[in-house]
Amino acid sequence: MKKAKKKKNKAVRFVKKTLGIAALAYAGLFCVFYYDLDGKLLYYVVEPFMKNHFDNMERRDPHTVPYEQIEGEYMSK
């Protein structure tokens, strides 16, 4: 009888722990949604990094290409 009770206690403890972890994850994801933290991360961290990266890339000046340029070769070099 004690073994059955121990197994039941382990199962109940496992279920409680799993539900507790799920509740914490749900609360965390709700906070991210409510305060729009993913959008703020993109706006304040990722976007400035991407702007800096892509604004400093070397590009060919499209105004120096003659009008007779064959289509398909325009920006290939």
C-alpha positions in Angstrom: 0.0 0.0 0.0 2.9 2.4 0.7 4.4 1.8 -2.7 1.1 2.8 -4.4 0.9 5.9 -2.3 4.5 6.9 -3.1 3.8 6.4 -6.8 0.7 8.5 -6.6 2.6 11.2 -4.7 5.3 11.2 -7.4 2.6 11.5 -10.1 0.8 14.3 -8.3 4.1 16.2 -7.7 5.0 15.8 -11.3 1.7 17.1 -12.5 1.9 20.1 -10.1 5.4 20.9 -11.2 4.4 20.7 -14.8 1.4 22.9 -14.3 3.5 25.4 -12.4 6.1 25.6 -15.1 3.3 25.9 -17.7 1.7 28.7 -15.7 5.0 30.6 -15.4 5.5 30.2 -19.2 2.0 31.5 -19.9 2.5 34.4 -17.6 5.8 35.3 -19.2 4.3 35.1 -22.7 1.3 37.2 -21.6 3.7 39.9 -20.3 5.5 39.8 -23.7 2.2 40.2 -25.5 0.7 42.8 -23.2 3.7 45.1 -23.1 4.6 44.4 -26.8 8.1 43.5 -25.8 8.8 41.7 -29.0 8.0 44.8 -31.0 10.1 47.0 -28.7 13.0 44.6 -29.1 12.7 44.8 -32.9 12.3 48.6 -32.9 15.1 49.5 -30.4 17.6 46.7 -30.9 17.3 44.8 -34.2 16.2 47.7 -36.5 19.1 50.1 -35.6 21.5 47.2 -36.0 20.1 46.4 -39.4 20.0 50.0 -40.5 23.6 50.5 -39.5 24.6 47.3 -41.3 22.7 47.9 -44.6 23.4 51.7 -44.7 27.1 51.1 -44.6 27.1 48.5 -47.4 29.0 49.4 -50.6 26.7 49.9 -53.6 27.2 50.7 -57.2 25.9 54.1 -58.2 23.0 53.4 -60.6 23.3 56.9 -62.1 26.7 56.0 -63.7 25.3 53.1 -65.7 24.6 54.0 -69.4 21.1 53.7 -70.8 22.2 51.0 -73.3 22.9 48.6 -70.4 21.6 45.1 -71.3 18.8 44.0 -69.0 19.9 41.3 -66.6 23.5 42.7 -66.3 22.5 45.9 -64.6 23.5 45.2 -61.0 25.3 41.9 -61.4 28.8 43.3 -61.0 
